[in-house]
Amino acid sequence: MAYFNNKKEPVPEVETTIWSCTSDSCSGWMRESFSFEAEPSCPLCQSEMVKEEKVLPQIE
């Protein structure tokens, strides 16, 4: 079995829709596909969240 110097194949990154916290003192965000609500509140500080786009590793 060859390990090729412990190098793994790079994970492809894609433009992903996320929910981002609107509070200046909180950096919370979550993938839209991981939200159970149509308009979630921040799980860290309960502030309002807005939709944004972020380049993230692809999840199958």
PQR file of N, CA, C, O and H, with PARSE charges and radii, in Angstrom:
ATOM      1  N   MET A   1       0.849  -1.171   0.000 -0.4000 1.5000
ATOM      2  CA  MET A   1       0.000   0.000   0.000 -0.0000 2.0000
ATOM      3  C   MET A   1       0.902   1.244   0.000  0.5500 1.7000
ATOM      4  O   MET A   1       1.821   1.345   0.812 -0.5500 1.4000
ATOM      5  N   ALA A   2       0.639   2.172  -0.898 -0.4000 1.5000
ATOM      6  CA  ALA A   2       1.441   3.391  -1.011 -0.0000 2.0000
ATOM      7  C   ALA A   2       0.688   4.569  -0.421  0.5500 1.7000
ATOM      8  O   ALA A   2      -0.516   4.715  -0.632 -0.5500 1.4000
ATOM      9  H   ALA A   2      -0.107   2.089  -1.558  0.4000 1.0000
ATOM     10  N   TYR A   3       1.394   5.401   0.312 -0.4000 1.5000
ATOM     11  CA  TYR A   3       0.757   6.553   0.946 -0.0000 2.0000
ATOM     12  C   TYR A   3       1.058   7.860   0.236  0.5500 1.7000
ATOM     13  O   TYR A   3       0.430   8.872   0.549 -0.5500 1.4000
ATOM     14  H   TYR A   3       2.372   5.283   0.483  0.4000 1.0000
ATOM     15  N   PHE A   4       1.976   7.882  -0.691 -0.4000 1.5000
ATOM     16  CA  PHE A   4       2.331   9.079  -1.460 -0.0000 2.0000
ATOM     17  C   PHE A   4       2.609  10.270  -0.550  0.5500 1.7000
ATOM     18  O   PHE A   4       2.042  11.345  -0.748 -0.5500 1.4000
ATOM     19  H   PHE A   4       2.485   7.060  -0.945  0.4000 1.0000
ATOM     20  N   ASN A   5       3.460  10.093   0.428 -0.4000 1.5000
ATOM     21  CA  ASN A   5       3.870  11.149   1.358 -0.0000 2.0000
ATOM     22  C   ASN A   5       2.698  11.768   2.117  0.5500 1.7000
ATOM     23  O   ASN A   5       2.715  12.967   2.395 -0.5500 1.4000
ATOM     24  H   ASN A   5       3.921   9.220   0.589  0.4000 1.0000
ATOM     25  N   ASN A   6       1.689  10.979   2.453 -0.4000 1.5000
ATOM     26  CA  ASN A   6       0.508  11.432   3.197 -0.0000 2.0000
ATOM     27  C   ASN A   6      -0.273  12.530   2.493  0.5500 1.7000
ATOM     28  O   ASN A   6      -1.035  13.244   3.145 -0.5500 1.4000
ATOM     29  H   ASN A   6       1.676  10.005   2.226  0.4000 1.0000
ATOM     30  N   LYS A   7      -0.109  12.688   1.183 -0.4000 1.5000
ATOM     31  CA  LYS A   7      -0.866  13.702   0.451 -0.0000 2.0000
ATOM     32  C   LYS A   7      -2.226  13.131   0.087  0.5500 1.7000
ATOM     33  O   LYS A   7      -2.331  12.042  -0.478 -0.5500 1.4000
ATOM     34  H   LYS A   7       0.509  12.108   0.654  0.4000 1.0000
ATOM     35  N   LYS A   8      -3.268  13.887   0.421 -0.4000 1.5000
ATOM     36  CA  LYS A   8      -4.612  13.468   0.079 -0.0000 2.0000
ATOM     37  C   LYS A   8      -5.087  14.260  -1.127  0.5500 1.7000
ATOM     38  O   LYS A   8      -4.586  15.347  -1.414 -0.5500 1.4000
ATOM     39  H   LYS A   8      -3.183  14.771   0.880  0.4000 1.0000
ATOM     40  N   GLU A   9      -6.058  13.696  -1.824 -0.4000 1.5000
ATOM     41  CA  GLU A   9      -6.644  14.386  -2.960 -0.0000 2.0000
ATOM     42  C   GLU A   9      -7.349  15.641  -2.467  0.5500 1.7000
ATOM     43  O   GLU A   9      -8.067  15.584  -1.469 -0.5500 1.4000
ATOM     44  H   GLU A   9      -6.465  12.813  -1.591  0.4000 1.0000
ATOM     45  N   PRO A  10      -7.165  16.778  -3.143 -0.5600 1.5000
ATOM     46  CA  PRO A  10      -7.837  18.004  -2.694  0.2800 2.0000
ATOM     47  C   PRO A  10      -9.354  17.877  -2.847  0.5500 1.7000
ATOM     48  O   PRO A  10      -9.849  17.320  -3.827 -0.5500 1.4000
ATOM     49  N   VAL A  11     -10.075  18.401  -1.863 -0.4000 1.5000
ATOM     50  CA  VAL A  11     -11.530  18.385  -1.897 -0.0000 2.0000
ATOM     51  C   VAL A  11     -11.994  19.551  -2.763  0.5500 1.7000
ATOM     52  O   VAL A  11     -11.569  20.684  -2.537 -0.5500 1.4000
ATOM     53  H   VAL A  11      -9.673  18.853  -1.067  0.4000 1.0000
ATOM     54  N   PRO A  12     -12.857  19.300  -3.752 -0.5600 1.5000
ATOM     55  CA  PRO A  12     -13.320  20.409  -4.598  0.2800 2.0000
ATOM     56  C   PRO A  12     -14.148  21.403  -3.795  0.5500 1.7000
ATOM     57  O   PRO A  12     -14.938  21.019  -2.933 -0.5500 1.4000
ATOM     58  N   GLU A  13     -13.957  22.687  -4.089 -0.4000 1.5000
ATOM     59  CA  GLU A  13     -14.711  23.733  -3.405 -0.0000 2.0000
ATOM     60  C   GLU A  13     -15.763  24.285  -4.346  0.5500 1.7000
ATOM     61  O   GLU A  13     -15.522  24.430  -5.544 -0.5500 1.4000
ATOM     62  H   GLU A  13     -13.315  22.999  -4.789  0.4000 1.0000
ATOM     63  N   VAL A  14     -16.940  24.594  -3.797 -0.4000 1.5000
ATOM     64  CA  VAL A  14     -18.051  25.102  -4.601 -0.0000 2.0000
ATOM     65  C   VAL A  14     -18.701  26.298  -3.914  0.5500 1.7000
ATOM     66  O   VAL A  14     -18.634  26.437  -2.693 -0.5500 1.4000
ATOM     67  H   VAL A  14     -17.136  24.476  -2.824  0.4000 1.0000
ATOM     68  N   GLU A  15     -19.327  27.156  -4.709 -0.4000 1.5000
ATOM     69  CA  GLU A  15     -20.099  28.291  -4.191 -0.0000 2.0000
ATOM     70  C   GLU A  15     -21.311  27.711  -3.465  0.5500 1.7000
ATOM     71  O   GLU A  15     -22.086  26.963  -4.062 -0.5500 1.4000
ATOM     72  H   GLU A  15     -19.382  27.043  -5.702  0.4000 1.0000
ATOM     73  N   THR A  16     -21.482  28.045  -2.190 -0.4000 1.5000
ATOM     74  CA  THR A  16     -22.513  27.457  -1.345 -0.0000 2.0000
ATOM     75  C   THR A  16     -23.347  28.547  -0.690  0.5500 1.7000
ATOM     76  O   THR A  16     -22.804  29.549  -0.224 -0.5500 1.4000
ATOM     77  H   THR A  16     -20.852  28.653  -1.705  0.4000 1.0000
ATOM     78  N   THR A  17     -24.664  28.361  -0.651 -0.4000 1.5000
ATOM     79  CA  THR A  17     -25.536  29.304   0.042 -0.0000 2.0000
ATOM     80  C   THR A  17     -25.481  29.007   1.534  0.5500 1.7000
ATOM     81  O   THR A  17     -25.652  27.866   1.962 -0.5500 1.4000
ATOM     82  H   THR A  17     -25.105  27.548  -1.030  0.4000 1.0000
ATOM     83  N   ILE A  18     -25.239  30.055   2.317 -0.4000 1.5000
ATOM     84  CA  ILE A  18     -25.155  29.903   3.767 -0.0000 2.0000
ATOM     85  C   ILE A  18     -26.083  30.897   4.452  0.5500 1.7000
ATOM     86  O   ILE A  18     -26.529  31.866   3.839 -0.5500 1.4000
ATOM     87  H   ILE A  18     -25.100  30.982   1.969  0.4000 1.0000
ATOM     88  N   TRP A  19     -26.367  30.654   5.705 -0.4000 1.5000
ATOM     89  CA  TRP A  19     -27.015  31.626   6.584 -0.0000 2.0000
ATOM     90  C   TRP A  19     -25.904  32.227   7.437  0.5500 1.7000
ATOM     91  O   TRP A  19     -25.127  31.494   8.050 -0.5500 1.4000
ATOM     92  H   TRP A  19     -26.005  29.867   6.203  0.4000 1.0000
ATOM     93  N   SER A  20     -25.824  33.557   7.481 -0.4000 1.5000
ATOM     94  CA  SER A  20     -24.780  34.244   8.226 -0.0000 2.0000
ATOM     95  C   SER A  20     -25.414  35.126   9.297  0.5500 1.7000
ATOM     96  O   SER A  20     -26.404  35.806   9.029 -0.5500 1.4000
ATOM     97  H   SER A  20     -26.456  34.152   6.983  0.4000 1.0000
ATOM     98  N   CYS A  21     -24.861  35.121  10.491 -0.4000 1.5000
ATOM     99  CA  CYS A  21     -25.385  35.910  11.609 -0.0000 2.0000
ATOM    100  C   CYS A  21     -25.213  37.408  11.327  0.5500 1.7000
ATOM    101  O   CYS A  21     -24.183  37.831  10.802 -0.5500 1.4000
ATOM    102  H   CYS A  21     -24.057  34.568  10.709  0.4000 1.0000
ATOM    103  N   THR A  22     -26.227  38.203  11.677 -0.4000 1.5000
ATOM    104  CA  THR A  22     -26.179  39.646  11.445 -0.0000 2.0000
ATOM    105  C   THR A  22     -25.517  40.403  12.596  0.5500 1.7000
ATOM    106  O   THR A  22     -25.227  41.590  12.454 -0.5500 1.4000
ATOM    107  H   THR A  22     -27.064  37.859  12.103  0.4000 1.0000
ATOM    108  N   SER A  23     -25.275  39.758  13.713 -0.4000 1.5000
ATOM    109  CA  SER A  23     -24.658  40.417  14.868 -0.0000 2.0000
ATOM    110  C   SER A  23     -23.172  40.681  14.608  0.5500 1.7000
ATOM    111  O   SER A  23     -22.444  39.790  14.171 -0.5500 1.4000
ATOM    112  H   SER A  23     -25.511  38.793  13.829  0.4000 1.0000
ATOM    113  N   ASP A  24     -22.731  41.913  14.882 -0.4000 1.5000
ATOM    114  CA  ASP A  24     -21.322  42.265  14.696 -0.0000 2.0000
ATOM    115  C   ASP A  24     -20.401  41.517  15.650  0.5500 1.7000
ATOM    116  O   ASP A  24     -19.223  41.321  15.350 -0.5500 1.4000
ATOM    117  H   ASP A  24     -23.322  42.636  15.238  0.4000 1.0000
ATOM    118  N   SER A  25     -20.926  41.099  16.796 -0.4000 1.5000
ATOM    119  CA  SER A  25     -20.093  40.427  17.790 -0.0000 2.0000
ATOM    120  C   SER A  25     -20.097  38.900  17.635  0.5500 1.7000
ATOM    121  O   SER A  25     -19.487  38.194  18.437 -0.5500 1.4000
ATOM    122  H   SER A  25     -21.883  41.258  17.040  0.4000 1.0000
ATOM    123  N   CYS A  26     -20.785  38.394  16.604 -0.4000 1.5000
ATOM    124  CA  CYS A  26     -20.872  36.945  16.399 -0.0000 2.0000
ATOM    125  C   CYS A  26     -20.450  36.617  14.974  0.5500 1.7000
ATOM    126  O   CYS A  26     -20.811  37.333  14.040 -0.5500 1.4000
ATOM    127  H   CYS A  26     -21.281  38.968  15.952  0.4000 1.0000
ATOM    128  N   SER A  27     -19.700  35.557  14.802 -0.4000 1.5000
ATOM    129  CA  SER A  27     -19.263  35.148  13.466 -0.0000 2.0000
ATOM    130  C   SER A  27     -19.934  33.841  13.038  0.5500 1.7000
ATOM    131  O   SER A  27     -19.402  33.111  12.202 -0.5500 1.4000
ATOM    132  H   SER A  27     -19.407  34.975  15.561  0.4000 1.0000
ATOM    133  N   GLY A  28     -21.099  33.551  13.611 -0.4000 1.5000
ATOM    134  CA  GLY A  28     -21.794  32.303  13.313 -0.0000 2.0000
ATOM    135  C   GLY A  28     -22.335  32.244  11.893  0.5500 1.7000
ATOM    136  O   GLY A  28     -22.781  33.252  11.345 -0.5500 1.4000
ATOM    137  H   GLY A  28     -21.531  34.144  14.290  0.4000 1.0000
ATOM    138  N   TRP A  29     -22.291  31.059  11.306 -0.4000 1.5000
ATOM    139  CA  TRP A  29     -22.883  30.805  10.000 -0.0000 2.0000
ATOM    140  C   TRP A  29     -23.154  29.317   9.882  0.5500 1.7000
ATOM    141  O   TRP A  29     -22.579  28.516  10.620 -0.5500 1.4000
ATOM    142  H   TRP A  29     -21.928  30.240  11.751  0.4000 1.0000
ATOM    143  N   MET A  30     -24.036  28.940   8.949 -0.4000 1.5000
ATOM    144  CA  MET A  30     -24.312  27.530   8.681 -0.0000 2.0000
ATOM    145  C   MET A  30     -24.719  27.365   7.220  0.5500 1.7000
ATOM    146  O   MET A  30     -25.258  28.286   6.605 -0.5500 1.4000
ATOM    147  H   MET A  30     -24.504  29.590   8.350  0.4000 1.0000
ATOM    148  N   ARG A  31     -24.457  26.194   6.680 -0.4000 1.5000
ATOM    149  CA  ARG A  31     -24.893  25.905   5.322 -0.0000 2.0000
ATOM    150  C   ARG A  31     -26.417  25.921   5.286  0.5500 1.7000
ATOM    151  O   ARG A  31     -27.076  25.446   6.211 -0.5500 1.4000
ATOM    152  H   ARG A  31     -24.019  25.446   7.179  0.4000 1.0000
ATOM    153  N   GLU A  32     -26.967  26.474   4.207 -0.4000 1.5000
ATOM    154  CA  GLU A  32     -28.426  26.522   4.063 -0.0000 2.0000
ATOM    155  C   GLU A  32     -29.016  25.117   4.129  0.5500 1.7000
ATOM    156  O   GLU A  32     -30.084  24.922   4.709 -0.5500 1.4000
ATOM    157  H   GLU A  32     -26.432  26.860   3.456  0.4000 1.0000
ATOM    158  N   SER A  33     -28.338  24.147   3.547 -0.4000 1.5000
ATOM    159  CA  SER A  33     -28.850  22.776   3.527 -0.0000 2.0000
ATOM    160  C   SER A  33     -28.842  22.119   4.915  0.5500 1.7000
ATOM    161  O   SER A  33     -29.454  21.066   5.094 -0.5500 1.4000
ATOM    162  H   SER A  33     -27.470  24.305   3.076  0.4000 1.0000
ATOM    163  N   PHE A  34     -28.165  22.715   5.890 -0.4000 1.5000
ATOM    164  CA  PHE A  34     -28.136  22.163   7.245 -0.0000 2.0000
ATOM    165  C   PHE A  34     -29.160  22.820   8.161  0.5500 1.7000
ATOM    166  O   PHE A  34     -29.247  22.477   9.340 -0.5500 1.4000
ATOM    167  H   PHE A  34     -27.668  23.571   5.745  0.4000 1.0000
ATOM    168  N   SER A  35     -29.933  23.758   7.632 -0.4000 1.5000
ATOM    169  CA  SER A  35     -30.926  24.470   8.429 -0.0000 2.0000
ATOM    170  C   SER A  35     -32.270  23.761   8.347  0.5500 1.7000
ATOM    171  O   SER A  35     -32.666  23.300   7.277 -0.5500 1.4000
ATOM    172  H   SER A  35     -29.863  24.037   6.674  0.4000 1.0000
ATOM    173  N   PHE A  36     -32.974  23.671   9.473 -0.4000 1.5000
ATOM    174  CA  PHE A  36     -34.285  23.035   9.504 -0.0000 2.0000
ATOM    175  C   PHE A  36     -35.410  24.052   9.378  0.5500 1.7000
ATOM    176  O   PHE A  36     -36.569  23.664   9.227 -0.5500 1.4000
ATOM    177  H   PHE A  36     -32.652  24.045  10.343  0.4000 1.0000
ATOM    178  N   GLU A  37     -35.098  25.344   9.435 -0.4000 1.5000
ATOM    179  CA  GLU A  37     -36.099  26.399   9.388 -0.0000 2.0000
ATOM    180  C   GLU A  37     -35.957  27.215   8.111  0.5500 1.7000
ATOM    181  O   GLU A  37     -34.875  27.284   7.528 -0.5500 1.4000
ATOM    182  H   GLU A  37     -34.157  25.659   9.557  0.4000 1.0000
ATOM    183  N   ALA A  38     -37.070  27.840   7.671 -0.4000 1.5000
ATOM    184  CA  ALA A  38     -37.045  28.685   6.470 -0.0000 2.0000
ATOM    185  C   ALA A  38     -36.186  29.916   6.706  0.5500 1.7000
ATOM    186  O   ALA A  38     -35.464  30.345   5.806 -0.5500 1.4000
ATOM    187  H   ALA A  38     -37.949  27.784   8.144  0.4000 1.0000
ATOM    188  N   GLU A  39     -36.253  30.495   7.907 -0.4000 1.5000
ATOM    189  CA  GLU A  39     -35.426  31.643   8.287 -0.0000 2.0000
ATOM    190  C   GLU A  39     -34.913  31.414   9.710  0.5500 1.7000
ATOM    191  O   GLU A  39     -35.545  31.839  10.677 -0.5500 1.4000
ATOM    192  H   GLU A  39     -36.840  30.147   8.638  0.4000 1.0000
ATOM    193  N   PRO A  40     -33.781  30.750   9.834 -0.5600 1.5000
ATOM    194  CA  PRO A  40     -33.284  30.390  11.168  0.2800 2.0000
ATOM    195  C   PRO A  40     -32.729  31.585  11.939  0.5500 1.7000
ATOM    196  O   PRO A  40     -32.355  32.601  11.353 -0.5500 1.4000
ATOM    197  N   SER A  41     -32.681  31.446  13.256 -0.4000 1.5000
ATOM    198  CA  SER A  41     -31.949  32.411  14.077 -0.0000 2.0000
ATOM    199  C   SER A  41     -30.603  31.776  14.398  0.5500 1.7000
ATOM    200  O   SER A  41     -30.453  30.556  14.335 -0.5500 1.4000
ATOM    201  H   SER A  41     -32.984  30.620  13.733  0.4000 1.0000
ATOM    202  N   CYS A  42     -29.635  32.599  14.740 -0.4000 1.5000
ATOM    203  CA  CYS A  42     -28.277  32.110  14.990 -0.0000 2.0000
ATOM    204  C   CYS A  42     -28.264  31.125  16.159  0.5500 1.7000
ATOM    205  O   CYS A  42     -28.774  31.448  17.232 -0.5500 1.4000
ATOM    206  H   CYS A  42     -29.756  33.590  14.792  0.4000 1.0000
ATOM    207  N   PRO A  43     -27.694  29.934  15.977 -0.5600 1.5000
ATOM    208  CA  PRO A  43     -27.641  28.960  17.074  0.2800 2.0000
ATOM    209  C   PRO A  43     -26.685  29.381  18.196  0.5500 1.7000
ATOM    210  O   PRO A  43     -26.746  28.830  19.295 -0.5500 1.4000
ATOM    211  N   LEU A  44     -25.808  30.350  17.930 -0.4000 1.5000
ATOM    212  CA  LEU A  44     -24.849  30.786  18.947 -0.0000 2.0000
ATOM    213  C   LEU A  44     -25.371  31.945  19.790  0.5500 1.7000
ATOM    214  O   LEU A  44     -25.181  31.968  21.006 -0.5500 1.4000
ATOM    215  H   LEU A  44     -25.759  30.798  17.037  0.4000 1.0000
ATOM    216  N   CYS A  45     -26.042  32.922  19.132 -0.4000 1.5000
ATOM    217  CA  CYS A  45     -26.462  34.114  19.883 -0.0000 2.0000
ATOM    218  C   CYS A  45     -27.938  34.460  19.681  0.5500 1.7000
ATOM    219  O   CYS A  45     -28.410  35.446  20.248 -0.5500 1.4000
ATOM    220  H   CYS A  45     -26.196  32.904  18.145  0.4000 1.0000
ATOM    221  N   GLN A  46     -28.671  33.691  18.902 -0.4000 1.5000
ATOM    222  CA  GLN A  46     -30.088  33.855  18.625 -0.0000 2.0000
ATOM    223  C   GLN A  46     -30.422  35.128  17.833  0.5500 1.7000
ATOM    224  O   GLN A  46     -31.584  35.533  17.804 -0.5500 1.4000
ATOM    225  H   GLN A  46     -28.287  32.890  18.441  0.4000 1.0000
ATOM    226  N   SER A  47     -29.441  35.763  17.196 -0.4000 1.5000
ATOM    227  CA  SER A  47     -29.694  36.933  16.353 -0.0000 2.0000
ATOM    228  C   SER A  47     -30.281  36.489  15.019  0.5500 1.7000
ATOM    229  O   SER A  47     -30.310  35.299  14.702 -0.5500 1.4000
ATOM    230  H   SER A  47     -28.497  35.434  17.219  0.4000 1.0000
ATOM    231  N   GLU A  48     -30.744  37.455  14.252 -0.4000 1.5000
ATOM    232  CA  GLU A  48     -31.277  37.196  12.923 -0.0000 2.0000
ATOM    233  C   GLU A  48     -30.145  36.762  11.996  0.5500 1.7000
ATOM    234  O   GLU A  48     -28.988  37.132  12.196 -0.5500 1.4000
ATOM    235  H   GLU A  48     -30.721  38.421  14.509  0.4000 1.0000
ATOM    236  N   MET A  49     -30.490  35.975  10.983 -0.4000 1.5000
ATOM    237  CA  MET A  49     -29.496  35.533  10.008 -0.0000 2.0000
ATOM    238  C   MET A  49     -29.939  35.939   8.609  0.5500 1.7000
ATOM    239  O   MET A  49     -31.134  36.068   8.342 -0.5500 1.4000
ATOM    240  H   MET A  49     -31.430  35.674  10.820  0.4000 1.0000
ATOM    241  N   VAL A  50     -28.962  36.142   7.709 -0.4000 1.5000
ATOM    242  CA  VAL A  50     -29.249  36.486   6.315 -0.0000 2.0000
ATOM    243  C   VAL A  50     -28.515  35.512   5.404  0.5500 1.7000
ATOM    244  O   VAL A  50     -27.486  34.945   5.772 -0.5500 1.4000
ATOM    245  H   VAL A  50     -27.991  36.037   7.926  0.4000 1.0000
ATOM    246  N   LYS A  51     -29.073  35.328   4.189 -0.4000 1.5000
ATOM    247  CA  LYS A  51     -28.439  34.435   3.216 -0.0000 2.0000
ATOM    248  C   LYS A  51     -27.261  35.130   2.557  0.5500 1.7000
ATOM    249  O   LYS A  51     -27.321  36.314   2.227 -0.5500 1.4000
ATOM    250  H   LYS A  51     -29.909  35.789   3.890  0.4000 1.0000
ATOM    251  N   GLU A  52     -26.191  34.371   2.373 -0.4000 1.5000
ATOM    252  CA  GLU A  52     -24.986  34.838   1.684 -0.0000 2.0000
ATOM    253  C   GLU A  52     -24.418  33.669   0.896  0.5500 1.7000
ATOM    254  O   GLU A  52     -24.915  32.547   0.991 -0.5500 1.4000
ATOM    255  H   GLU A  52     -26.143  33.409   2.641  0.4000 1.0000
ATOM    256  N   GLU A  53     -23.386  33.932   0.126 -0.4000 1.5000
ATOM    257  CA  GLU A  53     -22.679  32.893  -0.626 -0.0000 2.0000
ATOM    258  C   GLU A  53     -21.256  32.795  -0.072  0.5500 1.7000
ATOM    259  O   GLU A  53     -20.645  33.802   0.285 -0.5500 1.4000
ATOM    260  H   GLU A  53     -22.982  34.843   0.049  0.4000 1.0000
ATOM    261  N   LYS A  54     -20.744  31.571  -0.009 -0.4000 1.5000
ATOM    262  CA  LYS A  54     -19.391  31.333   0.491 -0.0000 2.0000
ATOM    263  C   LYS A  54     -18.810  30.147  -0.273  0.5500 1.7000
ATOM    264  O   LYS A  54     -19.531  29.197  -0.577 -0.5500 1.4000
ATOM    265  H   LYS A  54     -21.240  30.753  -0.299  0.4000 1.0000
ATOM    266  N   VAL A  55     -17.525  30.192  -0.586 -0.4000 1.5000
ATOM    267  CA  VAL A  55     -16.873  29.057  -1.249 -0.0000 2.0000
ATOM    268  C   VAL A  55     -16.410  28.093  -0.154  0.5500 1.7000
ATOM    269  O   VAL A  55     -15.576  28.435   0.683 -0.5500 1.4000
ATOM    270  H   VAL A  55     -16.940  30.965  -0.340  0.4000 1.0000
ATOM    271  N   LEU A  56     -16.977  26.874  -0.183 -0.4000 1.5000
ATOM    272  CA  LEU A  56     -16.711  25.879   0.842 -0.0000 2.0000
ATOM    273  C   LEU A  56     -16.391  24.531   0.208  0.5500 1.7000
ATOM    274  O   LEU A  56     -16.737  24.294  -0.950 -0.5500 1.4000
ATOM    275  H   LEU A  56     -17.655  26.597  -0.863  0.4000 1.0000
ATOM    276  N   PRO A  57     -15.734  23.645   0.952 -0.5600 1.5000
ATOM    277  CA  PRO A  57     -15.502  22.290   0.435  0.2800 2.0000
ATOM    278  C   PRO A  57     -16.838  21.612   0.137  0.5500 1.7000
ATOM    279  O   PRO A  57     -17.795  21.741   0.900 -0.5500 1.4000
ATOM    280  N   GLN A  58     -16.887  20.899  -0.969 -0.4000 1.5000
ATOM    281  CA  GLN A  58     -18.108  20.222  -1.372 -0.0000 2.0000
ATOM    282  C   GLN A  58     -18.415  19.058  -0.450  0.5500 1.7000
ATOM    283  O   GLN A  58     -17.528  18.288  -0.080 -0.5500 1.4000
ATOM    284  H   GLN A  58     -16.109  20.795  -1.588  0.4000 1.0000
ATOM    285  N   ILE A  59     -19.689  18.938  -0.083 -0.4000 1.5000
ATOM    286  CA  ILE A  59     -20.154  17.806   0.726 -0.0000 2.0000
ATOM    287  C   ILE A  59     -21.099  16.985  -0.134  0.5500 1.7000
ATOM    288  O   ILE A  59     -21.997  17.526  -0.779 -0.5500 1.4000
ATOM    289  H   ILE A  59     -20.409  19.563  -0.383  0.4000 1.0000
ATOM    290  N   GLU A  60     -20.896  15.700  -0.137 -0.4000 1.5000
ATOM    291  CA  GLU A  60     -21.746  14.847  -0.980 -0.0000 2.0000
ATOM    292  C   GLU A  60     -22.997  14.457  -0.266  0.5500 1.7000
ATOM    293  O   GLU A  60     -23.828  13.741  -0.824 -0.5500 1.4000
ATOM    294  H   GLU A  60     -20.167  15.260   0.387  0.4000 1.0000
TER
END
